[in-house]
Amino acid sequence: MNFLAHLYLSADDPEIQLGNFIGDFVRGRDLSSRFSPGIVKGISLHREIDEFTDRHPIVKLSKDRLRPKYRHYAPVIIDMFYDHLLAVNWNAYHHQPLPDFAAGCYDYLIKSEAILPEQVKWMLPHMMRGNWLVNYGKLEGIQQALSGMTRRSKFDSKMNEATEELQQFYEGFDQEFQLFFPLLKEHATHFIGKY
């Protein structure tokens, strides 16, 4: 899962959303000395979402479709594809229109800038200017995101070519997402409730 899914799966709680959003940029286990309990819960939720997604057999079907060409980049690409499919199907999952949800998330992140990791502080203006969360719902938006990731990759990832596979196998990816995402949502909701 990528940024949109992590924000969505945070139970509309701003602190959990913040922690879930920065989860990839925070290292270590001693979180409570650095962050509030809500943010710690969000970081822990981020890790739980990633672990659940990485080992799920439905997601493996999606990754296996890409693995011959993209190898170890396949999971990264699938995270982007699933965010695209969440954005496309947003009205089935959330009562608030996606542009409004995205604007609220951006606003809270900006207000929380003082505690954001440096990489997030650098990335956030680019994200807002390109309105990534909304534009994930367009093929051009996913193409731009994957092209940017290709430029930042140390190796020849070919991620900038992956929208070809998204278009070619769209129905299969969509079916896998529609099967998997409700399971992930249930898992995340349960995790938040018992944390």
Disulfide bonds with the S-S distance in Angstrom:
none
